[in-house]
């Protein structure tokens, strides 16, 4: 039998490990895989794995489409508001 003690990873009140929380925070700030990996000193594949696990996917194209859709909706709302003021 081994006397090896494996340290437990810190889990926060949100049930995320510290590294997972850091990765997701940076991802939400718009930092890419490589940037997150460099800042945290971890492998970019680890970053991608964490993002895929918690963010519903790591597809940059999907994030771009979602951002474009939001921007388009905001622009249309502004146009409609302007038309309502000046029929």
HUBELPE-V145462 format. One record per pair of residues at least 6 apart in sequence whose ideal C-beta (glycine too) atoms are under 7 Angstrom apart, sorted by the first residue. I is the first residue (numbers start at 1). GAP is how many residues later the second one is. D is the distance in whole Angstrom. If there is no record, write none. Layout:
BEGIN
i/gap/d
I/GAP/D
I/GAP/D
END
This chain:
BEGIN
i/gap/d
9/8/5
10/7/7
10/8/5
11/6/6
12/6/7
12/9/6
19/21/7
19/23/7
20/30/5
20/34/7
22/18/6
23/13/6
23/17/7
23/24/6
23/27/5
23/28/7
24/30/6
24/31/7
26/10/5
26/13/6
27/9/7
27/24/6
27/28/6
33/11/5
33/14/5
33/15/6
34/10/5
36/11/5
37/6/6
37/7/4
37/10/5
48/10/5
51/7/4
52/6/5
END
